[in-house]
Amino acid sequence: MSRVWLVTKREIVAQARTKGFIIGTGVMLLIAFLVALIPGLIGGGAFGADEATKIVAVGELAGQLEGLDGFEVTEVADADAAERAVRDETAEAAVLPDPSAPAGVKILALEEAPGGLAGALSVAPAVELLEPPKIEWMVAYLAAMAFSFTFFMIVVMYGQAAAQGTVVEKQTRVIEILLATVPARVLLAGKVLSNAILAFATVVALAVAAVAGLILGGGWRALGSTAEGLAAATGVSVRSMLGPAVIWFLIFFAVAFVLFSTLMVGSAATVSRLEEVSSVLTPTMILLMVPYFLVIAMHDNQAALGWLSYIPFSSPIAMPLRLIGGTALWWQPPVALALLILASWGAVWLGGKLYENSILRTGARIKFKDAFKAEP
């Protein structure tokens, strides 16, 4: 294990110093930051002018709410007038007396309660939505895009980097020196582990960049308002809905990354020129891309997601989405994970065999069937 860790540290240092890694990671972080920043600025976020939210209140409630920070309060005669103002969208919400509510008042809104209104009142009032928001599709779509894009980009970025590094080592004969010190399987394990560590570090950095963009652009407040409206409409908090899905996604991601990166490195060992890397990785890229597009296309089809959540190449994305939709039973994620682990074990055997039998052979591209039969 110590030899694996030595190889891992060497690979991390070598890859982190390359221009491609530095530029690629920087571009990804910048994109994540801007994607989170720009919508908040366009909507009048932290650097824009925040307009007061227009609300109406019945009778003496209007006087009690005067001076409420961030809200422009208008008095109306009765509940019917308040409802008309909300439906006509002359006001975003109305505050009505409600003796049965803990606060003695309730909020009347069209699709979601304005962010911060409930919290601005001394006691959280009851919220009644005239048209409950259709949030399931939006949440499923955004989650599908986030999980799919993160998984696809990280695997492609680090898998291809490891594959290209393998070919460079063959071209420069460095591999002969390395194999004189450590076995091929140890070298392969170090490569996969180093890329897994860098991949997770990148995911964390992307999350930090996105949160920074949300905070600076003012989108964090809008996100909080949406979460508040979602909880009020459904009785389910965003944390309880997304938390388990994110945790399972990270677990599935770790195992699936081993699967794909091992296949990529093993495949790359069969060629001796960088120009041939893209063609030899085509089968693995197909296994990665097809589930990527299928999950996005089928994000609102629970029946299709049910099948995709058990296929090892798509389960890292499909199963977390089923958890968000509430259609996955407690035993299904562990079963899907077990299938993914079995597939990863097979990929490790397959990639290891290709790597061992091909890494010292230079010249023309080695066919996969020949790599299994020939010894270096």
C-alpha positions as CSV (number, residue, x, y, z in Angstrom):
1,M,0.0,0.0,0.0
2,S,2.9,2.3,0.7
3,R,4.1,1.9,-2.9
4,V,0.7,2.7,-4.2
5,W,0.7,5.9,-2.2
6,L,4.1,6.9,-3.4
7,V,2.9,6.5,-7.0
8,T,-0.2,8.5,-6.1
9,K,1.8,11.4,-4.8
10,R,4.0,11.4,-7.8
11,E,1.1,11.4,-10.2
12,I,-0.7,14.2,-8.3
13,V,2.4,16.5,-8.3
14,A,3.2,15.7,-12.0
15,Q,-0.4,16.4,-13.2
16,A,-1.1,19.4,-11.0
17,R,2.0,21.2,-12.6
18,T,0.9,20.8,-16.2
19,K,-0.5,23.8,-18.1
20,G,-3.4,21.9,-19.3
21,F,-4.5,21.0,-15.7
22,I,-4.1,24.5,-14.4
23,I,-5.8,26.2,-17.4
24,G,-8.6,23.6,-17.6
25,T,-9.4,23.8,-13.9
26,G,-9.2,27.6,-13.9
27,V,-11.7,27.8,-16.8
28,M,-14.1,25.3,-15.1
29,L,-14.0,27.3,-11.8
30,L,-14.6,30.6,-13.7
31,I,-17.6,29.1,-15.6
32,A,-19.1,27.8,-12.3
33,F,-18.6,31.2,-10.7
34,L,-20.1,33.2,-13.6
35,V,-23.0,30.8,-14.0
36,A,-23.9,31.4,-10.4
37,L,-23.1,35.1,-10.4
38,I,-24.8,36.4,-13.6
39,P,-28.4,35.4,-12.9
40,G,-28.3,37.2,-9.6
41,L,-26.9,40.4,-11.1
42,I,-29.5,40.3,-13.9
43,G,-32.3,39.9,-11.4
44,G,-31.0,42.9,-9.3
45,G,-28.8,41.1,-6.8
46,A,-26.2,42.3,-4.4
47,F,-24.7,44.8,-6.9
48,G,-28.1,45.8,-8.4
49,A,-30.9,48.0,-7.0
50,D,-33.2,45.9,-4.8
51,E,-36.8,47.1,-5.3
52,A,-39.3,46.8,-2.5
53,T,-41.7,43.9,-2.8
54,K,-45.3,45.1,-3.1
55,I,-47.7,43.5,-0.7
56,V,-51.2,44.4,0.4
57,A,-52.7,44.0,3.9
58,V,-56.3,44.1,5.2
59,G,-57.4,46.9,7.5
60,E,-55.2,47.7,10.5
61,L,-52.7,45.1,9.5
62,A,-51.3,47.6,6.9
63,G,-50.4,50.0,9.6
64,Q,-48.7,47.3,11.7
65,L,-46.6,46.3,8.7
66,E,-45.5,49.8,7.7
67,G,-41.8,50.1,7.7
68,L,-41.2,46.4,7.1
69,D,-37.8,46.3,5.5
70,G,-37.8,45.5,1.8
71,F,-41.6,45.6,1.5
72,E,-44.1,48.3,0.2
73,V,-47.4,47.8,2.0
74,T,-50.7,49.0,0.7
75,E,-54.0,48.8,2.6
76,V,-57.1,47.1,1.1
77,A,-60.6,46.9,2.4
78,D,-61.1,43.2,2.7
79,A,-59.9,39.7,1.8
80,D,-61.6,39.7,-1.6
81,A,-59.8,42.9,-2.6
82,A,-56.5,41.4,-1.3
83,E,-57.1,38.3,-3.5
84,R,-57.8,40.4,-6.5
85,A,-54.6,42.3,-6.1
86,V,-52.6,39.1,-5.9
87,R,-54.4,37.5,-8.9
88,D,-53.9,40.8,-10.9
89,E,-50.3,40.7,-9.9
90,T,-50.5,44.3,-8.6
91,A,-49.2,42.8,-5.4
92,E,-46.9,39.8,-4.9
93,A,-48.7,38.8,-1.7
94,A,-51.3,39.7,0.8
95,V,-51.4,39.5,4.6
96,L,-54.8,38.6,6.0
97,P,-56.1,38.1,9.5
98,D,-56.4,34.4,10.4
99,P,-57.4,33.6,14.1
100,S,-56.6,29.9,13.6
101,A,-53.0,30.6,12.6
102,P,-50.3,30.8,15.3
103,A,-49.4,34.3,14.3
104,G,-53.0,35.4,13.8
105,V,-52.3,36.1,10.2
106,K,-51.7,34.3,7.0
107,I,-49.9,35.1,3.7
108,L,-51.9,34.8,0.4
109,A,-49.7,34.4,-2.6
110,L,-50.1,33.3,-6.2
111,E,-47.4,30.7,-6.8
112,E,-44.9,31.2,-4.0
113,A,-44.6,33.5,-1.0
114,P,-42.1,36.4,-1.3
115,G,-38.8,35.5,0.2
116,G,-38.3,36.9,3.7
117,L,-41.9,37.9,4.3
118,A,-42.8,35.0,6.5
119,G,-39.5,35.4,8.5
120,A,-40.1,39.2,8.8
121,L,-43.3,38.6,10.8
122,S,-42.9,37.9,14.5
123,V,-44.4,34.4,14.2
124,A,-44.4,32.3,11.0
125,P,-47.9,32.6,9.6
126,A,-49.9,30.0,7.6
127,V,-49.3,30.3,3.9
128,E,-52.0,29.6,1.4
129,L,-51.1,29.4,-2.3
130,L,-53.8,30.2,-4.9
131,E,-51.9,28.2,-7.5
132,P,-49.4,25.8,-5.9
133,P,-46.2,25.9,-7.9
134,K,-45.3,23.0,-10.2
135,I,-41.8,22.5,-8.9
136,E,-41.2,18.8,-9.4
137,W,-40.2,19.1,-13.0
138,M,-38.0,22.1,-12.4
139,V,-36.2,20.4,-9.5
140,A,-35.7,17.2,-11.4
141,Y,-34.4,19.0,-14.5
142,L,-31.9,21.1,-12.6
143,A,-30.7,18.2,-10.5
144,A,-30.3,16.1,-13.7
145,M,-28.3,18.8,-15.3
146,A,-26.1,19.4,-12.2
147,F,-25.4,15.7,-11.5
148,S,-25.0,14.7,-15.2
149,F,-22.7,17.7,-16.1
150,T,-20.5,17.3,-13.1
151,F,-20.1,13.5,-13.5
152,F,-19.5,13.8,-17.3
153,M,-17.0,16.7,-17.2
154,I,-14.9,15.4,-14.3
155,V,-14.6,11.9,-15.6
156,V,-13.7,13.1,-19.1
157,M,-11.2,15.7,-17.8
158,Y,-9.3,13.4,-15.5
159,G,-9.8,10.2,-17.4
160,Q,-8.3,11.6,-20.6
161,A,-5.5,13.3,-18.6
162,A,-4.5,9.9,-17.1
163,A,-4.8,8.2,-20.5
164,Q,-2.5,10.9,-22.2
165,G,0.0,10.6,-19.3
166,T,0.2,6.9,-19.9
167,V,1.0,7.3,-23.6
168,V,3.6,10.0,-22.8
169,E,5.3,7.6,-20.4
170,K,5.5,5.0,-23.2
171,Q,6.9,7.5,-25.7
172,T,9.6,8.8,-23.4
173,R,10.5,5.3,-22.0
174,V,9.9,6.5,-18.5
175,I,7.5,3.6,-18.0
176,E,10.5,1.2,-18.2
177,I,12.2,2.9,-15.2
178,L,8.9,2.9,-13.2
179,L,8.2,-0.7,-13.8
180,A,11.7,-1.6,-12.7
181,T,10.7,-0.2,-9.3
182,V,7.0,-1.1,-8.9
183,P,4.7,-3.7,-10.5
184,A,2.3,-2.6,-13.3
185,R,-0.8,-3.1,-11.1
186,V,0.6,-0.9,-8.4
187,L,1.4,1.8,-11.0
188,L,-2.1,1.6,-12.4
189,A,-3.7,1.8,-8.9
190,G,-1.6,4.9,-8.1
191,K,-2.7,6.5,-11.3
192,V,-6.4,5.9,-10.7
193,L,-6.2,6.9,-7.0
194,S,-4.4,10.2,-7.8
195,N,-7.0,11.1,-10.4
196,A,-9.8,10.3,-8.0
197,I,-8.2,12.6,-5.4
198,L,-7.8,15.4,-7.9
199,A,-11.3,14.9,-9.2
200,F,-12.9,15.2,-5.7
201,A,-10.8,18.3,-5.0
202,T,-12.1,19.8,-8.2
203,V,-15.7,19.0,-7.3
204,V,-15.2,20.8,-3.9
205,A,-13.6,23.8,-5.6
206,L,-16.5,24.0,-8.1
207,A,-19.0,24.0,-5.2
208,V,-17.1,26.8,-3.5
209,A,-16.9,28.9,-6.7
210,A,-20.6,28.4,-7.3
211,V,-21.6,29.4,-3.7
212,A,-19.3,32.5,-4.0
213,G,-21.0,33.5,-7.2
214,L,-24.4,33.0,-5.6
215,I,-23.5,35.1,-2.6
216,L,-21.9,38.0,-4.6
217,G,-24.6,38.1,-7.2
218,G,-27.5,38.0,-4.7
219,G,-28.7,34.7,-6.0
220,W,-28.2,33.1,-2.6
221,R,-31.2,35.1,-1.2
222,A,-33.3,34.1,-4.2
223,L,-32.4,30.5,-3.7
224,G,-33.4,30.8,0.0
225,S,-36.7,32.3,-1.0
226,T,-37.4,29.5,-3.5
227,A,-36.5,26.9,-0.8
228,E,-38.8,28.7,1.6
229,G,-41.7,28.6,-0.9
230,L,-41.0,25.0,-1.7
231,A,-41.1,24.0,1.9
232,A,-44.3,26.0,2.5
233,A,-46.0,24.4,-0.6
234,T,-45.0,20.8,0.0
235,G,-44.0,20.5,3.6
236,V,-40.6,19.1,2.6
237,S,-37.4,21.1,3.1
238,V,-34.8,21.3,0.3
239,R,-32.2,20.0,2.7
240,S,-34.1,16.8,3.5
241,M,-34.9,16.3,-0.2
242,L,-31.5,17.0,-1.7
243,G,-29.2,15.9,1.2
244,P,-29.5,12.1,0.7
245,A,-29.4,12.5,-3.1
246,V,-26.1,14.4,-2.9
247,I,-24.6,12.0,-0.5
248,W,-25.5,9.0,-2.6
249,F,-24.3,10.8,-5.7
250,L,-20.8,11.3,-4.2
251,I,-20.6,7.6,-3.2
252,F,-21.7,6.4,-6.7
253,F,-19.4,9.0,-8.3
254,A,-16.3,7.6,-6.4
255,V,-17.0,4.0,-7.5
256,A,-17.9,4.9,-11.1
257,F,-14.8,7.1,-11.4
258,V,-12.7,4.1,-10.7
259,L,-14.6,2.1,-13.3
260,F,-14.2,4.7,-16.1
261,S,-10.7,5.9,-15.3
262,T,-9.3,2.3,-15.1
263,L,-10.8,1.5,-18.5
264,M,-9.4,4.7,-20.0
265,V,-5.8,4.1,-18.7
266,G,-5.9,0.4,-19.7
267,S,-7.1,1.3,-23.2
268,A,-4.5,4.0,-23.6
269,A,-1.7,1.5,-22.8
270,T,-2.5,-0.2,-26.2
271,V,-1.2,2.8,-28.2
272,S,2.1,4.6,-28.4
273,R,1.1,7.9,-29.9
274,L,-1.0,10.7,-28.5
275,E,-2.8,11.1,-31.8
276,E,-4.3,7.6,-31.3
277,V,-5.6,8.2,-27.7
278,S,-9.0,9.7,-28.7
279,S,-9.8,6.8,-31.0
280,V,-8.8,4.1,-28.5
281,L,-11.0,5.8,-25.9
282,T,-14.1,5.8,-28.1
283,P,-15.7,2.6,-26.6
284,T,-15.3,4.0,-23.0
285,M,-16.6,7.4,-24.1
286,I,-19.7,5.8,-25.6
287,L,-20.4,4.0,-22.3
288,L,-20.1,7.4,-20.6
289,M,-21.9,9.6,-23.1
290,V,-25.0,7.5,-23.8
291,P,-26.1,7.4,-20.1
292,Y,-25.4,11.1,-19.8
293,F,-27.8,12.0,-22.6
294,L,-30.4,9.4,-21.6
295,V,-30.7,10.6,-18.0
296,I,-31.1,14.2,-19.1
297,A,-33.8,13.2,-21.7
298,M,-35.6,10.9,-19.2
299,H,-35.3,13.0,-16.1
300,D,-39.0,13.2,-15.7
301,N,-39.8,9.6,-16.7
302,Q,-39.6,7.6,-13.4
303,A,-40.1,4.3,-15.2
304,A,-37.1,4.9,-17.4
305,L,-35.0,6.2,-14.5
306,G,-35.9,3.0,-12.6
307,W,-34.2,0.9,-15.3
308,L,-31.3,3.3,-15.7
309,S,-30.7,3.4,-11.9
310,Y,-29.6,-0.3,-12.0
311,I,-27.3,0.0,-15.0
312,P,-23.7,0.6,-13.7
313,F,-22.9,3.2,-16.3
314,S,-25.9,5.4,-15.6
315,S,-26.8,4.6,-11.9
316,P,-24.4,7.3,-10.5
317,I,-26.8,9.9,-12.1
318,A,-30.2,8.1,-12.2
319,M,-30.4,6.8,-8.7
320,P,-29.8,10.2,-7.0
321,L,-32.6,11.6,-9.2
322,R,-35.0,8.9,-8.1
323,L,-34.1,9.8,-4.5
324,I,-35.1,13.4,-5.2
325,G,-38.3,12.3,-6.8
326,G,-39.1,10.1,-3.8
327,T,-39.6,7.0,-6.0
328,A,-36.6,5.0,-4.7
329,L,-37.2,2.5,-1.9
330,W,-34.6,2.3,1.0
331,W,-33.1,-0.9,-0.3
332,Q,-32.7,0.1,-4.0
333,P,-29.6,2.5,-3.7
334,P,-27.5,-0.2,-1.9
335,V,-28.5,-2.8,-4.6
336,A,-27.6,-0.4,-7.4
337,L,-24.3,0.4,-5.6
338,A,-23.5,-3.3,-5.3
339,L,-24.0,-3.8,-9.0
340,L,-21.8,-0.8,-9.7
341,I,-19.1,-2.2,-7.4
342,L,-19.2,-5.5,-9.3
343,A,-18.9,-3.7,-12.6
344,S,-16.0,-1.6,-11.3
345,W,-14.3,-4.8,-10.1
346,G,-14.7,-6.2,-13.6
347,A,-13.4,-2.9,-15.1
348,V,-10.3,-3.0,-12.8
349,W,-9.5,-6.6,-14.0
350,L,-10.1,-5.7,-17.6
351,G,-8.1,-2.4,-17.5
352,G,-5.4,-4.0,-15.4
353,K,-5.0,-6.8,-18.0
354,L,-4.8,-4.4,-20.9
355,Y,-2.3,-2.2,-19.0
356,E,0.0,-5.1,-17.9
357,N,0.1,-6.7,-21.3
358,S,0.5,-3.5,-23.4
359,I,2.4,-0.9,-21.5
360,L,5.9,-2.1,-22.6
361,R,4.9,-2.8,-26.2
362,T,5.6,0.1,-28.5
363,G,4.9,0.7,-32.2
364,A,1.6,0.0,-33.9
365,R,-1.6,0.0,-31.9
366,I,-2.3,-3.3,-30.1
367,K,-5.7,-4.8,-30.7
368,F,-7.7,-5.5,-27.5
369,K,-7.9,-9.2,-28.2
370,D,-4.2,-9.4,-28.7
371,A,-3.5,-7.5,-25.5
372,F,-5.4,-10.2,-23.5
373,K,-3.4,-13.0,-25.0
374,A,0.1,-11.6,-25.2
375,E,2.4,-11.0,-22.3
376,P,4.9,-8.1,-22.3
